Amino acid sequence: MNKSEAIAYLYQLPHLHPRNDLSYIKTVLQALGNPQAKTPAIHVTGTNGKGSTCYYLSALLKQAGQKTGLFVSPYVIDFNERIQINGRMISDQLLLAAFAAVKTVIDDIQADQPQFQLTTFEFETCMAFWAFNHEHCDYAVIEVGIGGEHDKTNVITPVVSIITTIGLDHEQLIGPTLADIAREKSGIIKAQRPVVLGNVPAEVLPIVLAKAKAEAAPVVRLGRDFQPADFLNKALAEQIDAGCALAAFQQLSVKLGKEQIISTLQAVNIPGRYQVLGHQPLIIADGAHNVQAMAQLLAYVRKLPHRRLHVLLGMMKDKDLDAVLHLFQADEKVYLTRIDYPRAAKLHDFPAWAQARFDYEPDYKRALARIMQQAKADDVILITGSFYLVGAVLQVMKAGTDDAR
């Protein structure tokens, strides 16, 4: 298969199994020689900030001379973003080699068990572990997909675990309560391995601490044992994420000087997260897709000098649309839009009050063009609501740049 055929194959796989356990992926990993056990890993979960934390930690490890694998989701423009080594997407050649290795094992298993199959995310996770082992990485930074205990990445015994935040998101899968979510995310805490805790609400902190105590896992807590990385001069959310990454880095046997740490963290650019796409007007893209992330994003953007805020918002219909939309102020111009994706919210998915208050343009390209025409040089344009929308807009803007050349 070529790359496009391999990706098409992955996306036609099932999304869920009849039972919610790790037996399927463990069967394949064992047949692959358990590559996940051969590279020391840092496991990162959190309602928000886990992706940013992974990028910061990967950069620190690379700067310290460690060959570092990074597994994150979702990708913004190119599928290869999911699996990176030393800050670079893996090549198509390595991607296809990893795909072939996993598929060959599954084909062998299916010879005896015709109904056996992995989900899309399980297959991708196996590819990442295989690639990191194949390339002899010194460390792997692994971002949880959803939750923790039952997530398909939870087949490792990490050298450090990180829980960046705990908030309400994916309640239908790992909730419905904040306590349920806290218990699920605590599932990445492993025996006698340190756990770094970021913004964990006081009402569920005892749940996390109880799990750490049961596992005899040392706890490193934000505000007690480390502080946000204020020197970043970025949004509060990213300061906390960078602080979590640095706290985890300091649990390892590798070292960097203070100036190296500061310059490394300040240089990190994270696709689709507080990403500046243009100036005059200032254009910022961020995949904030729940109340906690959107509130942090808006708090940051509102502090920027600007005349008016224009927002291009496209969300998935299974998110808390009502709560997110209530975050916007009356003087902020919000355009609702969507991309061509089954989960993307259409006009009727938004609450009635929002349909009456905000403009809706189902074609995100038209909506973006309209905002660009209306915005003044001293305005701010914010593209947000989902990584799917951010990725689509980035591709449009990249195509425009390429055409201009």
KEDREN-252190 format. One record per residue (C-alpha): residue number from 1; x negated, z negated, y negated. Coordinates in pm, 1 decimal, m for minus. Layout:
# KEDREN-252190
<pt NUM; <X; Z; Y>>
...
***
This chain:
# KEDREN-252190
<pt 1; <0.0; 0.0; 0.0>>
<pt 2; <m103.0; 48.8; m360.9>>
<pt 3; <m49.6; m226.4; m618.6>>
<pt 4; <299.2; m122.5; m730.0>>
<pt 5; <413.4; m92.5; m366.5>>
<pt 6; <269.3; m435.2; m282.4>>
<pt 7; <444.8; m598.4; m577.9>>
<pt 8; <771.0; m423.3; m489.1>>
<pt 9; <734.8; m560.6; m134.7>>
<pt 10; <686.0; m913.4; m268.8>>
<pt 11; <996.6; m897.2; m485.7>>
<pt 12; <1222.7; m787.6; m204.5>>
<pt 13; <1134.7; m1099.8; m4.7>>
<pt 14; <1385.1; m1388.9; 3.7>>
<pt 15; <1372.2; m1652.5; m270.2>>
<pt 16; <1479.2; m1947.9; m55.1>>
<pt 17; <1463.5; m2065.2; 304.8>>
<pt 18; <1752.9; m2210.2; 506.4>>
<pt 19; <1572.6; m2545.8; 493.9>>
<pt 20; <1368.8; m2681.9; 204.6>>
<pt 21; <1038.5; m2771.6; 367.3>>
<pt 22; <679.0; m2650.7; 381.3>>
<pt 23; <672.2; m2546.1; 746.9>>
<pt 24; <680.5; m2171.7; 677.4>>
<pt 25; <388.0; m2160.6; 437.4>>
<pt 26; <187.3; m2406.9; 645.7>>
<pt 27; <227.5; m2179.1; 949.1>>
<pt 28; <79.4; m1885.6; 758.3>>
<pt 29; <m197.7; m2089.2; 596.9>>
<pt 30; <m302.6; m2225.1; 934.8>>
<pt 31; <m322.8; m1870.6; 1071.8>>
<pt 32; <m538.3; m1778.9; 769.3>>
<pt 33; <m779.8; m2062.4; 850.2>>
<pt 34; <m632.9; m2307.8; 595.9>>
<pt 35; <m804.5; m2163.3; 286.8>>
<pt 36; <m621.7; m2414.9; 66.6>>
<pt 37; <m834.3; m2692.3; 220.3>>
<pt 38; <m1167.3; m2524.1; 147.8>>
<pt 39; <m1164.1; m2523.3; m233.4>>
<pt 40; <m1138.3; m2851.8; m427.6>>
<pt 41; <m814.9; m2828.3; m625.3>>
<pt 42; <m644.6; m2984.9; m925.1>>
<pt 43; <m265.6; m2986.9; m887.9>>
<pt 44; <m56.7; m2969.4; m1207.4>>
<pt 45; <315.7; m3026.3; m1253.3>>
<pt 46; <543.9; m3110.4; m1546.3>>
<pt 47; <869.1; m2999.4; m1704.4>>
<pt 48; <669.8; m2846.1; m1989.6>>
<pt 49; <301.8; m2792.7; m2059.4>>
<pt 50; <175.9; m2746.7; m1706.8>>
<pt 51; <70.7; m2384.9; m1763.5>>
<pt 52; <m115.6; m2465.9; m2086.0>>
<pt 53; <m284.5; m2762.5; m1918.2>>
<pt 54; <m400.7; m2534.9; m1637.4>>
<pt 55; <m552.1; m2285.7; m1881.7>>
<pt 56; <m735.7; m2560.1; m2072.5>>
<pt 57; <m870.4; m2717.5; m1755.0>>
<pt 58; <m979.6; m2382.9; m1614.1>>
<pt 59; <m1171.6; m2311.6; m1935.4>>
<pt 60; <m1347.7; m2649.0; m1924.4>>
<pt 61; <m1452.7; m2599.1; m1562.9>>
<pt 62; <m1580.7; m2249.6; m1632.6>>
<pt 63; <m1778.3; m2375.8; m1934.1>>
<pt 64; <m1932.4; m2639.7; m1707.8>>
<pt 65; <m2065.6; m2363.2; m1483.5>>
<pt 66; <m1805.7; m2392.8; m1210.3>>
<pt 67; <m1656.5; m2079.9; m1055.2>>
<pt 68; <m1289.7; m2156.5; m1112.2>>
<pt 69; <m971.3; m2014.4; m963.7>>
<pt 70; <m643.9; m2040.1; m1154.1>>
<pt 71; <m294.2; m1991.2; m1010.5>>
<pt 72; <m13.5; m1988.8; m1268.4>>
<pt 73; <336.9; m1852.0; m1317.7>>
<pt 74; <507.5; m1659.6; m1449.8>>
<pt 75; <293.1; m1369.1; m1560.6>>
<pt 76; <359.0; m1230.6; m1908.5>>
<pt 77; <246.0; m866.6; m1886.9>>
<pt 78; <42.8; m799.7; m1571.3>>
<pt 79; <111.1; m944.3; m1225.7>>
<pt 80; <m261.7; m1009.9; m1180.8>>
<pt 81; <m235.0; m1284.9; m1444.6>>
<pt 82; <m92.1; m1503.5; m1166.7>>
<pt 83; <m431.1; m1528.7; m994.5>>
<pt 84; <m744.2; m1559.1; m1208.9>>
<pt 85; <m1110.4; m1634.8; m1151.9>>
<pt 86; <m1327.3; m1761.1; m1436.1>>
<pt 87; <m1060.7; m1677.8; m1691.4>>
<pt 88; <m1012.6; m1317.9; m1581.1>>
<pt 89; <m728.1; m1164.2; m1385.6>>
<pt 90; <m835.2; m1068.1; m1035.8>>
<pt 91; <m897.8; m700.0; m978.3>>
<pt 92; <m639.9; m477.3; m814.9>>
<pt 93; <m883.9; m444.8; m525.3>>
<pt 94; <m897.6; m820.6; m464.3>>
<pt 95; <m522.0; m849.2; m515.3>>
<pt 96; <m459.5; m589.5; m244.8>>
<pt 97; <m713.8; m750.3; m12.3>>
<pt 98; <m534.3; m1084.6; m47.5>>
<pt 99; <m197.3; m917.1; 5.0>>
<pt 100; <m322.5; m740.2; 320.6>>
<pt 101; <m471.1; m1060.1; 462.8>>
<pt 102; <m144.0; m1250.0; 425.4>>
<pt 103; <76.1; m964.8; 544.5>>
<pt 104; <m136.9; m908.9; 854.8>>
<pt 105; <m91.7; m1271.4; 956.5>>
<pt 106; <283.1; m1256.2; 896.6>>
<pt 107; <307.0; m933.8; 1100.5>>
<pt 108; <134.1; m1111.4; 1390.2>>
<pt 109; <371.3; m1408.5; 1367.3>>
<pt 110; <673.3; m1178.6; 1354.7>>
<pt 111; <567.3; m1020.6; 1684.6>>
<pt 112; <681.4; m1346.6; 1849.7>>
<pt 113; <927.5; m1462.0; 1583.4>>
<pt 114; <1102.8; m1154.3; 1439.4>>
<pt 115; <1304.6; m1359.6; 1188.3>>
<pt 116; <999.5; m1532.7; 1040.3>>
<pt 117; <936.2; m1459.7; 672.3>>
<pt 118; <787.9; m1615.8; 361.6>>
<pt 119; <956.9; m1632.9; 25.1>>
<pt 120; <806.6; m1438.0; m263.7>>
<pt 121; <644.6; m1747.8; m413.8>>
<pt 122; <506.7; m1863.2; m79.5>>
<pt 123; <347.3; m1523.8; m22.1>>
<pt 124; <190.6; m1529.1; m369.9>>
<pt 125; <64.6; m1884.2; m316.5>>
<pt 126; <m103.3; m1784.8; 10.9>>
<pt 127; <m264.6; m1488.1; m165.6>>
<pt 128; <m410.0; m1719.7; m429.7>>
<pt 129; <m554.1; m1966.1; m180.1>>
<pt 130; <m702.7; m1680.4; 24.4>>
<pt 131; <m858.6; m1520.3; m284.3>>
<pt 132; <m1014.9; m1844.7; m411.3>>
<pt 133; <m1169.3; m1912.6; m72.8>>
<pt 134; <m1281.6; m1551.5; m29.5>>
<pt 135; <m1456.2; m1561.2; m368.6>>
<pt 136; <m1617.5; m1900.9; m296.1>>
<pt 137; <m1467.3; m2078.5; m597.1>>
<pt 138; <m1600.8; m2424.8; m679.2>>
<pt 139; <m1260.0; m2542.6; m801.8>>
<pt 140; <m902.0; m2415.9; m805.8>>
<pt 141; <m645.4; m2515.8; m1068.9>>
<pt 142; <m300.6; m2487.8; m913.0>>
<pt 143; <21.0; m2488.4; m1117.0>>
<pt 144; <335.0; m2608.7; m939.7>>
<pt 145; <620.4; m2357.0; m933.1>>
<pt 146; <917.6; m2595.9; m958.0>>
<pt 147; <917.7; m2970.8; m903.6>>
<pt 148; <641.0; m3114.2; m690.8>>
<pt 149; <709.3; m3270.8; m353.2>>
<pt 150; <893.5; m2969.4; m211.9>>
<pt 151; <709.4; m2704.4; m411.0>>
<pt 152; <531.0; m2450.0; m195.4>>
<pt 153; <196.5; m2529.1; m359.8>>
<pt 154; <219.6; m2886.7; m229.9>>
<pt 155; <7.2; m2809.6; 75.0>>
<pt 156; <m314.3; m2938.2; m78.8>>
<pt 157; <m484.9; m3272.7; m115.5>>
<pt 158; <m612.2; m3233.4; m471.0>>
<pt 159; <m912.0; m3407.0; m619.6>>
<pt 160; <m690.2; m3486.1; m921.6>>
<pt 161; <m316.8; m3455.4; m986.0>>
<pt 162; <m159.5; m3408.7; m1331.2>>
<pt 163; <200.3; m3471.4; m1443.8>>
<pt 164; <222.0; m3340.3; m1800.3>>
<pt 165; <583.8; m3420.6; m1888.6>>
<pt 166; <910.4; m3516.5; m1725.0>>
<pt 167; <1233.5; m3383.6; m1875.0>>
<pt 168; <1557.9; m3212.8; m1780.9>>
<pt 169; <1512.2; m2862.1; m1641.4>>
<pt 170; <1595.5; m2702.5; m1305.3>>
<pt 171; <1843.3; m2987.2; m1253.6>>
<pt 172; <2034.7; m2787.1; m994.0>>
<pt 173; <1723.5; m2766.4; m776.4>>
<pt 174; <1537.9; m3094.5; m829.9>>
<pt 175; <1791.9; m3309.3; m1021.6>>
<pt 176; <2049.9; m3375.9; m1129.8>>
<pt 177; <1912.4; m3690.3; m1296.4>>
<pt 178; <1584.9; m3754.7; m1475.5>>
<pt 179; <1504.8; m4009.8; m1204.9>>
<pt 180; <1550.0; m3742.6; m936.0>>
<pt 181; <1314.4; m3512.8; m1125.2>>
<pt 182; <1058.0; m3790.4; m1164.1>>
<pt 183; <1063.1; m3861.7; m790.0>>
<pt 184; <1022.0; m3490.8; m712.2>>
<pt 185; <729.4; m3445.4; m949.1>>
<pt 186; <564.1; m3762.3; m819.9>>
<pt 187; <536.4; m3586.1; m485.8>>
<pt 188; <203.5; m3431.4; m588.5>>
<pt 189; <40.9; m3776.5; m610.4>>
<pt 190; <m186.9; m3815.9; m308.5>>
<pt 191; <m361.3; m4108.3; m143.7>>
<pt 192; <m655.9; m4246.3; m340.8>>
<pt 193; <m669.6; m3940.2; m567.3>>
<pt 194; <m640.6; m4003.9; m943.3>>
<pt 195; <m330.2; m3890.8; m1128.0>>
<pt 196; <m321.8; m3808.6; m1499.4>>
<pt 197; <10.7; m3884.4; m1670.9>>
<pt 198; <107.1; m3718.3; m1998.2>>
<pt 199; <440.7; m3754.0; m2176.4>>
<pt 200; <638.0; m3945.7; m1913.9>>
<pt 201; <955.7; m4111.9; m2054.4>>
<pt 202; <962.5; m4490.5; m2032.7>>
<pt 203; <1285.2; m4492.8; m1829.2>>
<pt 204; <1124.8; m4307.8; m1536.4>>
<pt 205; <763.9; m4423.8; m1572.0>>
<pt 206; <819.4; m4704.1; m1314.9>>
<pt 207; <916.6; m4441.6; m1055.1>>
<pt 208; <589.8; m4255.4; m1105.8>>
<pt 209; <380.5; m4572.2; m1114.7>>
<pt 210; <543.7; m4697.8; m795.1>>
<pt 211; <448.4; m4375.0; m617.7>>
<pt 212; <91.2; m4402.2; m745.7>>
<pt 213; <71.4; m4764.3; m628.6>>
<pt 214; <206.2; m4673.7; m285.2>>
<pt 215; <m64.0; m4406.6; m255.8>>
<pt 216; <m337.2; m4628.7; m405.2>>
<pt 217; <m388.9; m4350.5; m659.2>>
<pt 218; <m570.6; m4448.6; m980.8>>
<pt 219; <m357.1; m4378.4; m1290.5>>
<pt 220; <m489.2; m4230.4; m1615.8>>
<pt 221; <m216.4; m4254.5; m1883.1>>
<pt 222; <m166.7; m4083.9; m2217.6>>
<pt 223; <m178.2; m4339.4; m2498.4>>
<pt 224; <m347.7; m4601.4; m2283.1>>
<pt 225; <m646.0; m4427.8; m2125.8>>
<pt 226; <m666.9; m4109.5; m2332.6>>
<pt 227; <m524.1; m3957.3; m2649.9>>
<pt 228; <m397.4; m3609.3; m2743.2>>
<pt 229; <m674.1; m3362.8; m2829.0>>
<pt 230; <m598.7; m3379.7; m3203.5>>
<pt 231; <m903.1; m3170.5; m3293.9>>
<pt 232; <m724.5; m2859.9; m3163.0>>
<pt 233; <m514.7; m2832.2; m3481.1>>
<pt 234; <m235.0; m2678.6; m3274.3>>
<pt 235; <119.0; m2783.8; m3187.1>>
<pt 236; <171.0; m3138.5; m3064.3>>
<pt 237; <271.6; m3012.4; m2722.1>>
<pt 238; <m57.1; m2827.3; m2678.8>>
<pt 239; <m257.7; m3123.8; m2804.9>>
<pt 240; <m106.5; m3330.9; m2526.2>>
<pt 241; <m167.6; m3054.0; m2273.3>>
<pt 242; <m532.4; m3024.7; m2376.5>>
<pt 243; <m562.8; m3403.1; m2361.0>>
<pt 244; <m428.2; m3403.9; m2004.2>>
<pt 245; <m671.2; m3128.5; m1906.5>>
<pt 246; <m965.9; m3315.8; m2056.8>>
<pt 247; <m861.6; m3642.7; m1891.3>>
<pt 248; <m850.6; m3466.5; m1553.1>>
<pt 249; <m1183.5; m3293.3; m1617.4>>
<pt 250; <m1342.5; m3631.9; m1684.7>>
<pt 251; <m1238.2; m3749.4; m1337.3>>
<pt 252; <m1460.8; m3482.6; m1180.7>>
<pt 253; <m1833.6; m3483.0; m1118.5>>
<pt 254; <m1902.3; m3209.9; m1375.9>>
<pt 255; <m1993.3; m3279.4; m1737.1>>
<pt 256; <m1982.0; m3120.7; m2081.4>>
<pt 257; <m2098.0; m3249.4; m2418.5>>
<pt 258; <m1844.0; m3334.2; m2690.0>>
<pt 259; <m1917.5; m3027.1; m2900.0>>
<pt 260; <m1889.3; m2801.6; m2594.9>>
<pt 261; <m1554.6; m2957.9; m2507.4>>
<pt 262; <m1418.3; m2908.6; m2859.5>>
<pt 263; <m1535.0; m2548.0; m2892.9>>
<pt 264; <m1410.3; m2459.7; m2542.6>>
<pt 265; <m1060.9; m2600.4; m2595.7>>
<pt 266; <m1028.8; m2448.2; m2942.1>>
<pt 267; <m1115.8; m2103.6; m2804.0>>
<pt 268; <m845.8; m2099.9; m2533.0>>
<pt 269; <m573.9; m1839.4; m2581.6>>
<pt 270; <m272.8; m1879.7; m2354.5>>
<pt 271; <m46.0; m1576.7; m2301.3>>
<pt 272; <306.7; m1637.1; m2426.3>>
<pt 273; <240.5; m1989.6; m2551.2>>
<pt 274; <219.9; m2036.0; m2928.3>>
<pt 275; <74.1; m1685.2; m2928.8>>
<pt 276; <23.8; m1526.3; m3271.1>>
<pt 277; <111.0; m1156.0; m3261.3>>
<pt 278; <86.6; m1065.8; m3630.0>>
<pt 279; <58.1; m1181.1; m3988.7>>
<pt 280; <260.8; m1116.1; m4305.2>>
<pt 281; <505.4; m1195.8; m4163.9>>
<pt 282; <358.5; m1442.8; m3918.4>>
<pt 283; <486.1; m1353.6; m3568.8>>
<pt 284; <470.5; m1618.1; m3295.3>>
<pt 285; <571.8; m1572.2; m2931.7>>
<pt 286; <637.7; m1866.7; m2702.9>>
<pt 287; <827.0; m1881.5; m2373.5>>
<pt 288; <1002.4; m2213.2; m2448.6>>
<pt 289; <1308.8; m2213.5; m2223.3>>
<pt 290; <1445.8; m2568.1; m2225.8>>
<pt 291; <1544.6; m2829.6; m2482.5>>
<pt 292; <1220.8; m3026.8; m2469.8>>
<pt 293; <996.3; m2721.6; m2511.1>>
<pt 294; <1214.1; m2565.4; m2781.9>>
<pt 295; <1228.7; m2887.9; m2983.4>>
<pt 296; <848.9; m2914.3; m2977.6>>
<pt 297; <809.9; m2549.4; m3070.8>>
<pt 298; <1051.4; m2569.2; m3363.6>>
<pt 299; <891.8; m2891.0; m3490.9>>
<pt 300; <560.3; m2704.4; m3505.6>>
<pt 301; <693.9; m2384.2; m3660.4>>
<pt 302; <892.2; m2566.2; m3930.1>>
<pt 303; <571.4; m2726.1; m4055.8>>
<pt 304; <416.8; m2384.5; m4119.4>>
<pt 305; <443.0; m2257.0; m4477.9>>
<pt 306; <722.8; m2000.2; m4484.8>>
<pt 307; <1025.6; m1881.5; m4680.1>>
<pt 308; <1261.5; m1822.2; m4389.2>>
<pt 309; <1248.8; m1843.2; m4011.1>>
<pt 310; <1378.8; m1547.2; m3808.8>>
<pt 311; <1430.7; m1607.7; m3436.8>>
<pt 312; <1466.6; m1354.8; m3156.1>>
<pt 313; <1613.2; m1559.3; m2872.4>>
<pt 314; <1675.4; m1443.3; m2516.4>>
<pt 315; <1745.9; m1700.7; m2245.1>>
<pt 316; <1842.0; m1720.1; m1882.0>>
<pt 317; <2209.7; m1803.9; m1828.0>>
<pt 318; <2128.8; m2099.0; m1600.2>>
<pt 319; <1959.2; m2288.9; m1884.9>>
<pt 320; <2123.0; m2541.6; m2119.6>>
<pt 321; <2218.3; m2280.4; m2378.9>>
<pt 322; <2443.2; m2509.1; m2580.3>>
<pt 323; <2180.3; m2780.6; m2628.3>>
<pt 324; <1903.9; m2532.9; m2715.3>>
<pt 325; <2114.7; m2344.5; m2969.1>>
<pt 326; <2215.7; m2668.9; m3141.7>>
<pt 327; <1847.9; m2718.3; m3231.9>>
<pt 328; <1854.8; m2438.1; m3490.3>>
<pt 329; <1928.4; m2512.4; m3854.4>>
<pt 330; <2183.3; m2334.7; m4072.0>>
<pt 331; <1921.1; m2157.8; m4284.1>>
<pt 332; <1738.0; m2013.6; m3981.2>>
<pt 333; <1834.3; m1655.4; m3889.6>>
<pt 334; <1885.4; m1637.4; m3512.7>>
<pt 335; <1942.5; m1314.7; m3319.3>>
<pt 336; <2062.4; m1352.9; m2961.8>>
<pt 337; <1945.7; m1081.2; m2726.6>>
<pt 338; <1868.3; m1013.5; m2361.5>>
<pt 339; <1645.6; m811.6; m2134.0>>
<pt 340; <1755.9; m610.7; m1832.5>>
<pt 341; <1729.7; m892.6; m1579.3>>
<pt 342; <2006.2; m1038.0; m1358.4>>
<pt 343; <1962.2; m1396.7; m1482.6>>
<pt 344; <1943.8; m1301.6; m1850.5>>
<pt 345; <2233.8; m1441.1; m2055.5>>
<pt 346; <2486.9; m1194.1; m2195.4>>
<pt 347; <2708.6; m1262.5; m2496.0>>
<pt 348; <2986.0; m1425.1; m2290.2>>
<pt 349; <2735.7; m1668.1; m2134.9>>
<pt 350; <2666.9; m1828.6; m2473.2>>
<pt 351; <2904.4; m2100.7; m2601.2>>
<pt 352; <3191.5; m1975.3; m2817.5>>
<pt 353; <3064.8; m2149.9; m3130.7>>
<pt 354; <2728.2; m1976.3; m3092.2>>
<pt 355; <2892.1; m1636.3; m3043.5>>
<pt 356; <3065.8; m1686.8; m3378.3>>
<pt 357; <2761.1; m1821.9; m3561.6>>
<pt 358; <2474.2; m1600.7; m3440.5>>
<pt 359; <2426.9; m1223.3; m3432.5>>
<pt 360; <2403.2; m1066.3; m3087.4>>
<pt 361; <2216.4; m745.8; m3009.1>>
<pt 362; <2192.7; m671.9; m2634.1>>
<pt 363; <1897.6; m435.5; m2682.9>>
<pt 364; <1597.8; m657.8; m2756.9>>
<pt 365; <1400.9; m363.9; m2896.3>>
<pt 366; <1671.4; m293.4; m3153.7>>
<pt 367; <1699.1; m661.6; m3235.2>>
<pt 368; <1322.2; m686.2; m3284.6>>
<pt 369; <1319.7; m376.9; m3508.3>>
<pt 370; <1601.4; m523.7; m3720.3>>
<pt 371; <1415.6; m851.8; m3767.5>>
<pt 372; <1094.0; m670.4; m3856.8>>
<pt 373; <1282.2; m473.3; m4125.0>>
<pt 374; <1448.1; m781.1; m4274.0>>
<pt 375; <1155.9; m1024.9; m4267.8>>
<pt 376; <945.2; m1068.9; m4581.9>>
<pt 377; <569.5; m1113.8; m4581.9>>
<pt 378; <600.6; m1491.2; m4627.6>>
<pt 379; <854.5; m1536.7; m4347.0>>
<pt 380; <795.1; m1644.7; m3987.1>>
<pt 381; <929.9; m1452.3; m3687.7>>
<pt 382; <965.6; m1649.1; m3364.5>>
<pt 383; <1018.0; m1474.6; m3029.2>>
<pt 384; <1129.1; m1726.6; m2770.1>>
<pt 385; <1376.4; m1841.6; m2504.3>>
<pt 386; <1202.4; m1711.9; m2191.3>>
<pt 387; <872.4; m1571.2; m2073.0>>
<pt 388; <1064.1; m1263.2; m1959.6>>
<pt 389; <1160.7; m1181.7; m2318.0>>
<pt 390; <813.4; m1267.0; m2449.5>>
<pt 391; <652.3; m1039.9; m2190.5>>
<pt 392; <888.9; m754.6; m2270.8>>
<pt 393; <819.5; m783.3; m2645.1>>
<pt 394; <443.9; m801.8; m2587.5>>
<pt 395; <461.1; m478.7; m2389.0>>
<pt 396; <657.3; m309.5; m2669.1>>
<pt 397; <408.5; m423.1; m2931.0>>
<pt 398; <112.1; m322.2; m2714.3>>
<pt 399; <264.3; 22.4; m2661.4>>
<pt 400; <308.4; 55.0; m3038.3>>
<pt 401; <m53.6; m39.3; m3095.6>>
<pt 402; <m170.4; 209.4; m2833.4>>
<pt 403; <43.0; 483.6; m2991.0>>
<pt 404; <m105.3; 408.7; m3333.0>>
<pt 405; <m449.7; 475.5; m3194.2>>
***
